[in-house]
Amino acid sequence: MLFLMLGITIFNKKTILKLKFTKRLLRLIILILASQVFVLINPILYLVIELYFAPFILIIINALLIPLETLINKKYIKKAKKKLTSINPLVIGITGSFGKTTVKNFIYQMLSNYQVSKSRKSYNTEMGICKSISLDLKAFDEVYISELGATKPKDIEKLTNLLNPTICIITDIGKQHLDSFKTIDNILKTKLEIIKSNKIEVLIINGDNTYLNEFNYPKDLKVIRVGKDKNFDVYYENENFGFSETTFDLSSKKKYHINTKIVGKHNIINILISFAACAYLKMDEEEIISNINNLHLPNNRLEVKNINNHKIIDNSFNSNTIGFKNNIDYLSLSPDFKIVITPGIVELKKESQQIHDELAKYLIDKVDFVYLIKNKNTYYMEKEFKRQNFTNFKMVDSFKEAYILSINRKEPSTILIENDLTDYYLNGGI
């Protein structure tokens, strides 16, 4: 009865993401039910198991399923590898602490001279990529673009063995995943596992990132650096940021003036990386530049929507320290009342307090009001606001509450939604 009541409570609880009954979960449920039917044959056995071993049944059954799950996964990996080998597209592999999905979509939009497909949404795990290859890779595709994600060392190496990218890209190295990797060095080493690809011809990196720029790469590896430095292979200058457009000069073999609807300072690097990848494929630079001017961002990444007399800047998909500040700078360009809704940034480990104190200070002079969604990170920000005598903020229980309060304002407002955490983080997972 206790477990039944607990189950009803969980199913009735309002959550951001609803429980999904995957095939793996269904296999687990079926085996648990089967085990209960089996022990019911012998009442004594049933009482002994339920009294003494009930807490361990789920653990034991899950362990028993591991060989089956491993076989199923191997089947999907084998199928994906076979399809890749058969079609044999040139693979562009993209990893990094952030920016992977944006760069993937930019390259996809720029490669107008090729038959191209890409991994769907933000799929970047082994099973996610296998599923994408199975569903999205077409028989006549010349190029396949995929993200490579990691939660622990060797994850990128595993994905590299699956994809063997020819063009390898590392977008950035940051502190976003310190909970998993413990140190920046571990993050860097894991992302650099991509250069173990058997087919690698070139590595494109964000040269503005010190960790990437100063790494001692193998001498026989061609490395293309992009960034602000005029000594880089592709660099930018004369940047100007508006609320509806960004202009800058891009220099490679020639200098080009860029006028794009893509906003946010960090997206200049994403554009330069994408330009370098397309140029390496011998695409005409003039055509690449033309395509840059027509780029659009993926959903939930600085996506601007108009609701009544308000502008909503939707950057709810993810957040990192660099992007957070750049997005605040972008918001500050708006002439309207400026509002930020944020739960902060996750996976920063022991540096979380220092970083959130820093972000709170950064917000004070640039925005008019801040809604903090209640969790461990925003408590740090709340304390810093109080230390700085900043009172234009409110701690709320949910994104929905902050959103309703924001759009109900009478005067025109520009509202930045910076990150949108899952129940795991908001309910104490951090």
Buried (B, 14 or more C-beta within 10 A) or exposed (E): EEEEEEEEEEEEEEEBEEEEEEEEEEBBEEBEEEBEEEBEEEEEEBEEBEEEEEEEBEEEBBEEBEEEBEEBEEEBBEEBBEBBEEBEBBBBBBBBBBBBBBBBBBBBBBBBBBEBBBBEEBBBBBEBBBBBBEEBBEEEBBBBBBBBBBEEBEBBBBBBBBBBBBBBBBBBBBBBBBBBBEEBEBBBBBBBBBBEBEBBEBBBBBBBBEBBBEBEEEEEEEBBBBBBEEEBBBBBEEEEBEBEBBEBBBBBEEEBEBEBBBBBBBBBBBBBBBBBBBBBBEBEBEEBBEBBEEBEBBEBBBBBEEEEEBBBBBBBBBBBBBBBBBBBBBBBBBEBBBBBBBBBBBBBBEEBBEBBBBBBBBBBEBBBBBBBBBBBBBBBBBBBBEEBEBEEBEBBEBBEBBBEBBBEBEEEBBBBBBBBBEEEBBEEEB
